Amino acid sequence: MGQSVKRGAMATGGAQIVKLGCQITSVIVLSRLLQPDDFGIVAMAAPVAAFVGLFLDMGLTQATVQKKSITAAEVNSLFWINMAVSAVLGVIMILISPLVARFYGEPQVALLVAVMSLQLLVVGLGAQHSALVTRRMAFGRLALLESVGALLGLATAIAWAYFERTYWALFVGGMTTMVFMTLGCWISSHWRPGVPRWASGTKDMVRFGAGLTGFNFANFFGRNIDQILIGRHWGNQQLGLYDRANRLLLFPLQQVIYPLGKVMVPALSRLSHEPERYRKAYLRVAPLLLFVAVPGVAVAIATADFLIPLALGDQWEGSVRIFQALGFAGMLQPLNSPAGWLFISQGRSGDFMKWGIFGAITISVSVVLGLPYGAIGVAVSYAVHEYLRTPVLWLYVGRSGPVQAGHILRMAAPFVLGAHVAVGVLWLLKSHLPGEPIMALILATVLSYLIVAAIAALFAAGRDTLMEVHALASKGLITRLRTGKA
């Protein structure tokens, strides 16, 4: 199991790197081939597709991954439910497409929204096959499919844009990736659907999926309410500063948390009936995530005054204070986001939905409280909210299941405390860092990791994690030496 998780994390992380490279290349190349109007039309349609997509999966793929034992009949039932939901949502998109065009005052959006309904059918067609591949923990195969699909989608979009410079290049590129992924999962899963039929265990799995869908809906609202209200009350400039700061902070964190979550949910689901092994598995991986992520967040907070101009340009200096405030919220994200792994792997989708609703309400309150003070007020209020909700989250998670709040406190305290100390030390030493921004960031990063490691070493749980890091690094070096790569 441990080897599967390690290989899966590496494979999924590699796929993320390929997809990130494709996204960057897409921005650079397609921006030269297409006009801003083309991107604008796609940007008008994208939120509609994203919102409708919240209800596409219905949480049924996670139900397939999470369940301890599942029959072919149950998978068949879920497949046809996915297809029915995809068809209904596709019809809805076609029906609302004229309304979307009228809202934006752009007739071309109507046809694009309507055609995007085809994407829903393609995703629904491969949902259960993808879940079966994930259930088998065939992460290398999934990573290969995702990487090749991203490259094919990019090549198709560029080729289309070269010969016909319209926004349809962006749609066709995305469609190519989806079709390839669906075909690849059909081939890899070795399962084919039968005639539509209701299986006896399907009801519980649908109930589980409904809980996840409820969480996703509440989470979607909570993640967007800040930008909606800032844009409504303070206009484009404040919203732009907030949006760039938020994306610059969250995007690197997502690249660490997301691949690991894809691996850990099926791994923990397999251990859900072995409490001791389950707890040890989670408490072994979670602090590694903290050690990788939080020292970097500490560096970003302390050096934001030259990190922001370096990354975004001098015109974005107004987002420095916003970025720093959001950074303190980001310090707790690597701790809190993996709570979803526990909810899902333990089959507690109802609790997950309730937490999502609670979070959406509290986030909305915090945004309203900070709104009179502009984007910086919202950022500060959001950070305070994150600190207040963290103990509530883990008390709620720990009320049942093998992982309790006390375990999380002992595991996380060394690294969260160390990251806060690193922020303070770097803040004091900032004037002594090299004048060259890149060299200053490199030195600050090294110092941050050393400080966090030194603080963590004062705690037994921290020492255990540092020993784990050393063991993993040593094994990696030994492997490289044996294969002649070092």
C-alpha positions in Angstrom: 0.0 0.0 0.0 2.8 2.4 0.9 4.6 1.7 -2.4 1.3 2.2 -4.3 0.8 5.6 -2.6 4.3 6.7 -3.3 4.2 5.6 -7.0 0.7 7.1 -7.4 1.7 10.4 -5.9 4.8 10.7 -8.2 2.8 9.7 -11.3 -0.1 12.1 -10.5 2.4 14.8 -9.7 4.1 14.2 -13.0 0.8 14.5 -14.9 0.1 17.8 -13.1 3.5 19.1 -14.3 2.6 18.1 -17.9 -0.8 19.7 -17.7 0.7 22.9 -16.2 3.1 23.0 -19.0 0.3 22.6 -21.5 -1.7 25.4 -19.9 1.3 27.8 -20.0 2.0 26.9 -23.6 -1.7 27.3 -24.5 -1.7 30.8 -23.0 1.4 31.8 -24.9 0.7 30.3 -28.3 -3.1 30.7 -28.5 -2.9 34.3 -27.3 -0.9 35.0 -30.5 -3.2 33.1 -32.8 -6.6 34.3 -31.4 -8.1 37.6 -30.5 -9.2 38.8 -27.0 -12.8 38.6 -28.2 -12.4 34.9 -28.8 -11.2 34.3 -25.2 -13.9 36.6 -24.0 -16.7 34.5 -25.6 -15.3 31.3 -24.0 -15.0 33.1 -20.7 -18.7 34.0 -20.9 -19.7 30.4 -21.4 -17.2 28.8 -19.0 -19.0 29.8 -15.7 -22.2 28.3 -17.0 -20.5 25.0 -17.8 -18.7 25.0 -14.5 -21.9 25.6 -12.5 -23.9 22.9 -14.4 -20.8 20.6 -14.0 -21.2 20.7 -10.3 -24.2 18.3 -10.6 -22.8 16.2 -13.4 -21.0 13.5 -11.4 -23.5 13.5 -8.5 -20.6 12.1 -6.4 -21.1 8.7 -7.9 -17.5 8.2 -9.0 -16.3 8.8 -5.4 -19.0 6.4 -4.3 -17.5 3.7 -6.6 -13.9 4.4 -5.3 -14.9 4.6 -1.7 -17.1 1.5 -1.3 -15.3 -1.5 0.3 -16.8 -4.0 -2.1 -18.8 -3.3 -5.2 -20.6 -5.5 -7.7 -20.7 -5.2 -11.5 -24.5 -4.7 -11.2 -24.0 -1.7 -8.9 -21.5 -0.1 -11.3 -23.9 -0.6 -14.1 -26.6 1.2 -12.2 -24.4 4.1 -11.5 -23.2 4.3 -15.1 -26.8 4.7 -16.4 -27.6 7.2 -13.6 -24.5 9.2 -14.8 -25.7 9.0 -18.4 -29.2 10.1 -17.5 -27.9 13.1 -15.4 -25.6 14.1 -18.3 -28.4 14.0 -20.8 -30.7 16.1 -18.6 -28.0 18.6 -17.8 -27.2 18.8 -21.5 -30.8 19.6 -22.4 -30.8 22.3 -19.7 -27.7 23.9 -21.2 -29.3 23.9 -24.6 -32.5 25.5 -23.2 -30.7 28.2 -21.3 -28.2 29.1 -24.0 -30.3 31.9 -25.5 -30.7 33.4 -22.0 -27.0 33.4 -21.5 -26.5 35.1 -24.8 -29.1 37.7 -23.9 -27.5 38.3 -20.4 -24.1 39.1 -22.0 -25.6 40.7 -25.1 -23.4 38.4 -27.2 -25.3 36.2 -29.7 -22.3 33.9 -30.4 -22.3 32.6 -26.8 -25.6 30.8 -27.3 -24.3 28.3 -29.8 -21.1 27.7 -27.8 -23.1 27.0 -24.6 -25.4 24.7 -26.5 -22.5 22.7 -28.0 -20.8 22.5 -24.6 -23.6 20.1 -23.7 -21.7 17.4 -25.7 -18.9 17.7 -23.2 -21.3 16.7 -20.5 -22.2 13.5 -22.4 -18.6 12.6 -23.0 -17.6 13.0 -19.3 -20.7 11.1 -18.1 -19.9 8.3 -20.5 -16.5 7.7 -18.9 -17.2 8.6 -15.3 -17.6 5.1 -13.9 -14.8 3.7 -16.0 -12.4 6.3 -14.6 -13.6 5.5 -11.1 -12.9 1.8 -11.7 -9.3 2.6 -12.8 -8.9 4.8 -9.7 -10.3 2.1 -7.5 -7.7 -0.3 -8.7 -5.1 2.4 -7.8 -3.8 2.3 -11.4 -2.4 5.8 -11.0 0.4 5.4 -13.5 -2.2 4.6 -16.2 -4.4 7.5 -15.2 -1.4 9.9 -15.2 -0.4 8.7 -18.7 -3.9 9.2 -20.0 -4.1 12.7 -18.5 -0.7 13.7 -19.8 -1.3 12.4 -23.4 -4.8 13.9 -23.3 -3.5 17.3 -22.4 -0.9 17.2 -25.1 -3.4 16.1 -27.7 -5.9 18.8 -26.7 -3.2 21.4 -26.9 -2.0 20.3 -30.3 -5.6 20.1 -31.6 -6.3 23.6 -30.4 -3.2 25.1 -31.9 -3.7 23.3 -35.2 -7.4 24.5 -35.4 -6.5 28.1 -34.4 -3.7 28.1 -37.1 -6.1 27.2 -39.9 -9.3 28.8 -38.5 -8.7 31.6 -36.0 -11.9 31.4 -34.0 -12.9 30.6 -30.4 -13.9 27.1 -31.6 -10.2 26.1 -31.4 -10.5 26.3 -27.6 -13.7 24.2 -27.5 -12.3 21.6 -29.9 -9.0 21.3 -27.9 -10.9 20.7 -24.6 -13.3 18.2 -26.4 -10.3 16.3 -27.7 -8.9 15.9 -24.2 -12.2 14.7 -22.8 -12.8 12.2 -25.7 -9.3 10.7 -25.3 -9.7 10.4 -21.5 -13.0 8.6 -21.9 -11.8 6.2 -24.5 -8.6 5.5 -22.5 -10.6 4.8 -19.3 -13.0 2.5 -21.2 -10.0 0.5 -22.5 -8.2 0.5 -19.2 -11.1 -0.5 -17.0 -12.0 -3.7 -18.9 -15.6 -3.2 -17.9 -18.6 -2.6 -20.2 -22.1 -1.6 -19.2 -25.1 -3.8 -19.7 -28.8 -2.9 -20.1 -30.1 -0.3 -17.6 -31.1 -2.1 -14.3 -31.4 -1.0 -10.7 -29.1 -2.9 -8.3 -30.0 -3.4 -4.6 -27.0 -1.5 -3.2 -27.3 1.5 -5.5 -29.5 3.5 -3.2 -26.9 3.9 -0.5 -24.3 4.9 -3.1 -26.6 7.5 -4.5 -27.2 8.9 -1.0 -23.4 9.1 -0.5 -23.0 10.9 -3.8 -25.8 13.3 -3.0 -23.9 14.4 0.1 -20.8 15.1 -2.0 -22.8 17.1 -4.5 -24.3 19.1 -1.7 -20.8 19.9 -0.4 -19.5 20.8 -3.9 -22.4 23.2 -4.3 -21.9 24.9 -1.0 -18.1 25.0 -1.6 -18.6 26.6 -5.0 -20.7 29.3 -3.4 -18.2 29.8 -0.6 -15.2 30.0 -3.0 -16.8 32.7 -5.2 -18.8 34.9 -2.8 -15.7 37.1 -1.9 -15.0 38.0 -5.5 -18.7 38.5 -6.4 -19.1 41.0 -3.5 -15.8 42.8 -4.0 -16.6 43.3 -7.7 -20.1 44.5 -6.9 -19.1 47.0 -4.2 -15.6 48.0 -5.1 -15.3 47.5 -8.9 -12.8 46.0 -11.3 -9.6 47.4 -9.8 -10.0 46.1 -6.3 -11.3 42.8 -7.7 -8.4 42.5 -10.0 -5.9 43.0 -7.2 -7.7 40.5 -5.0 -8.1 37.9 -7.8 -4.4 38.0 -8.8 -3.2 37.7 -5.2 -5.6 34.8 -4.5 -4.6 32.9 -7.6 -0.8 33.4 -7.1 -1.2 32.0 -3.6 -3.7 29.1 -4.2 -2.4 27.8 -7.5 0.9 26.4 -6.1 -0.9 24.9 -3.1 -3.4 23.2 -5.3 -0.6 21.6 -7.3 0.6 19.9 -4.1 -2.7 19.0 -2.5 -4.7 17.9 -5.5 -2.4 15.1 -6.8 -2.0 13.7 -3.3 -5.7 13.7 -2.7 -6.4 11.6 -5.8 -4.1 9.0 -4.4 -5.0 9.1 -0.7 -8.8 8.8 -1.0 -8.7 5.3 -2.6 -5.8 4.3 -0.3 -7.6 5.3 2.9 -10.9 3.8 1.6 -9.2 0.4 1.5 -8.1 0.9 5.1 -11.4 2.2 6.4 -12.2 -1.0 8.2 -8.7 -1.2 9.9 -8.8 1.8 12.2 -5.2 1.5 13.4 -3.7 1.2 9.9 -6.0 4.0 8.6 -4.9 6.4 11.3 -1.2 5.6 10.9 -1.5 6.0 7.1 -3.1 9.5 7.4 -0.8 10.7 10.2 2.2 9.6 8.1 1.3 11.5 4.9 -0.4 14.6 6.3 2.7 16.0 8.1 4.8 15.4 5.0 2.3 17.6 3.1 2.6 20.3 5.8 6.4 20.2 5.7 6.4 20.5 1.9 3.9 23.3 1.8 3.9 25.6 4.8 7.5 26.8 4.8 6.9 28.0 1.2 3.8 29.9 2.3 5.9 31.5 5.0 8.4 32.7 2.5 5.6 34.1 0.3 4.2 36.1 3.2 7.5 37.5 4.4 8.8 38.4 0.9 5.6 39.5 -0.8 6.8 43.1 -1.3 9.4 41.9 -3.9 7.8 38.5 -4.8 4.6 40.2 -6.3 6.5 42.6 -8.6 8.8 39.8 -9.7 6.0 37.4 -10.5 3.3 39.8 -11.8 5.0 43.1 -12.5 5.3 46.5 -10.8 1.7 47.4 -11.6 0.5 44.8 -9.1 2.2 46.3 -6.0 -1.3 47.1 -4.7 -2.0 43.5 -4.1 1.0 42.9 -1.7 -1.0 43.5 1.5 -3.9 41.5 0.2 -1.5 38.6 -0.7 0.0 38.7 2.8 -3.3 38.6 4.5 -4.5 35.7 2.3 -1.2 34.0 3.0 -2.0 33.5 6.6 -5.2 31.7 5.5 -3.1 29.7 3.1 -0.9 28.7 6.0 -3.7 26.5 7.2 -5.0 25.2 3.9 -2.5 22.2 3.7 -3.8 21.3 7.2 -7.6 21.7 6.5 -8.0 20.6 2.9 -7.1 17.0 3.6 -10.1 16.8 5.9 -12.1 16.0 2.8 -10.0 12.8 2.4 -11.3 11.6 5.8 -14.9 12.5 5.1 -15.0 10.7 1.8 -12.9 7.6 2.7 -15.0 7.1 5.8 -18.3 7.3 3.8 -19.4 10.4 5.7 -20.7 12.4 2.8 -23.6 13.7 4.9 -21.2 15.2 7.4 -19.1 16.6 4.6 -22.2 18.4 3.1 -23.1 19.8 6.5 -19.6 21.1 6.9 -19.7 22.7 3.4 -22.9 24.5 4.2 -21.5 25.7 7.6 -18.3 26.9 5.8 -20.3 28.7 3.1 -22.3 30.6 5.8 -19.3 31.5 7.9 -17.2 32.6 4.9 -20.1 34.8 3.7 -20.3 36.4 7.2 -16.5 37.0 7.2 -16.7 38.6 3.7 -19.5 40.9 4.7 -17.6 42.0 7.8 -14.5 42.9 5.8 -16.2 44.4 2.8 -16.5 48.0 4.1 -12.7 48.1 4.2 -12.2 47.0 0.6 -10.3 44.0 -0.7 -7.7 44.1 2.0 -10.5 44.0 4.6 -12.0 40.9 3.0 -8.6 39.3 2.9 -7.9 40.0 6.6 -11.4 38.9 7.6 -11.1 35.7 5.6 -7.7 34.9 7.3 -9.2 35.4 10.8 -12.1 33.2 9.7 -9.7 30.4 8.7 -8.0 30.5 12.1 -11.3 30.4 14.0 -12.8 27.6 11.9 -9.8 25.3 12.1 -10.4 23.9 15.6 -14.1 23.6 14.8 -13.4 21.6 11.7 -11.1 19.0 13.4 -13.4 18.6 16.4 -16.2 17.9 13.9 -14.1 15.5 11.9 -12.8 13.7 15.0 -16.2 13.1 16.6 -16.2 9.8 14.8 -13.6 7.8 12.9 -10.0 6.8 13.7 -8.5 10.3 13.3 -9.4 12.6 16.2 -8.7 16.2 17.0 -5.9 15.3 19.4 -4.1 13.4 16.8 -4.2 16.4 14.4 -3.0 18.8 17.1 0.1 16.7 17.9 0.8 16.1 14.2 0.3 19.7 12.9 1.5 21.9 15.8 5.2 21.5 15.1 4.9 22.6 11.5 2.3 25.3 11.8 4.1 26.8 14.7 7.4 26.6 12.8 6.0 28.3 9.8 4.7 31.2 11.9 8.2 31.5 13.5 9.7 31.5 10.0 7.5 34.4 8.9 8.7 36.5 11.9 12.4 35.6 11.5 12.3 36.3 7.7 10.5 39.6 8.3 13.3 40.7 10.7 16.1 39.5 8.3 14.5 40.8 5.1 16.7 43.9 5.0 19.8 41.7 5.1 18.8 39.5 2.2 20.5 40.0 -1.2 19.3 42.8 -3.3 18.7 40.5 -6.3 15.0 39.3 -5.9 15.7 35.8 -7.1 18.7 35.2 -4.9 16.8 36.7 -2.0 13.9 34.3 -2.6 16.2 31.3 -2.8 18.0 32.2 0.5 14.7 33.0 2.2 13.3 29.6 1.1 16.3 27.7 2.5 16.1 29.6 5.8 12.3 29.0 6.0 12.7 25.2 5.7 15.6 25.2 8.2 13.6 27.2 10.7 10.5 25.0 10.3 12.7 21.8 10.6 14.4 23.2 13.8 11.1 24.0 15.5 9.6 20.7 14.4 12.6 18.8 15.9 11.5 20.1 19.4 8.4 17.8 19.2 8.3 14.0 19.0 5.8 14.0 16.2 8.0 16.5 14.3 11.1 14.4 14.7 9.2 11.4 13.4 8.2 13.3 10.3 11.7 14.7 9.7 13.1 11.1 10.0 10.5 10.1 7.4 11.7 12.9 5.1 15.3 11.8 5.6 14.4 8.2 4.8 12.5 9.1 1.7 15.3 11.4 0.5 17.9 8.7 1.2 16.0 6.0 -0.7 15.6 8.4 -3.6 19.3 9.1 -3.7 20.2 5.4 -3.4 17.9 4.5 -6.3 19.4 7.2 -8.5 23.0 6.0 -7.6 22.0 2.4 -8.5 20.6 3.4 -11.8 23.5 5.7 -12.6 21.4 8.9 -12.6 23.3 10.7 -9.9 
